[in-house]
Amino acid sequence: MKQVKQVLTPPILGGRPRKTVRIGLVLDLREEEGLGWGRVATEYTRRTGDFISKQTCKRRYYEGRSRDDQD
């Protein structure tokens, strides 16, 4: 019988690649300027030229806050 050589490949991850966001800017817009999520997203897009949704703003804001709490 013929032997088959097993090749291990990394698993294929589904979904979109994660968007790179300047978390410091999101934190400043939310905390220092007191903007809501929609306005944070609009202002982020205006300042950086890179579109970001309000849901992404919210998610990254809480990720950034939890990182600050761990440090």
Beta strands, then each sheet from edge to edge (+ up, - down):
end
